[in-house]
Amino acid sequence: MAVLSNKPDDFTRQMVAKLLPQTLFKVVRGARPDTPKKPHPAAALAIAQTLGIASSEIVYLGDTGTDMLTAIAAGMYAVGVLWGFRPAEELLANGARALVAKPSDVLDLFP
């Protein structure tokens, strides 16, 4: 699992460490001066490379249209999460292939 945010890299790492200390994220990445922000796919593709996983094998969960556009641009499976702050309509309009209401719903997408 990984985190990708458009918030500054240091802030993103600090917040994940503070709010999700027991989660086993292999990569936590925020905005960096040397990489374009989402929806550009560069950071998402860098995460895939770091994880050693083909982008086509990654499920990208996000709560905004920007996240869905990032996933599509990176060749990832775009899943909109309904516990975020954007409506389902925005997620679908920007390419979500599925919507989930809670984290465990992701498991139902791939029986």
Stockholm file with secondary structure:
# STOCKHOLM 1.0

chainA/1-111         MAVLSNKPDDFTRQMVAKLLPQTLFKVVRGARPDTPKKPHPAAALAIAQTLGIASSEIVYLGDTGTDMLTAIAAGMYAVGVLWGFRPAEELLANGARALVAKPSDVLDLFP
#=GR chainA/1-111 SS CEEEEEEEHHHHHHHHHHHCTTCCCSEEEEECTTSCCTTSSHHHHHHHHHHTCCGGGCEEEESSHHHHHHHHHTTCEEEEETTSSSCHHHHHHTTCSEEESSTTHHHHHCC
#=GC SS_cons         CEEEEEEEHHHHHHHHHHHCTTCCCSEEEEECTTSCCTTSSHHHHHHHHHHTCCGGGCEEEESSHHHHHHHHHTTCEEEEETTSSSCHHHHHHTTCSEEESSTTHHHHHCC
//
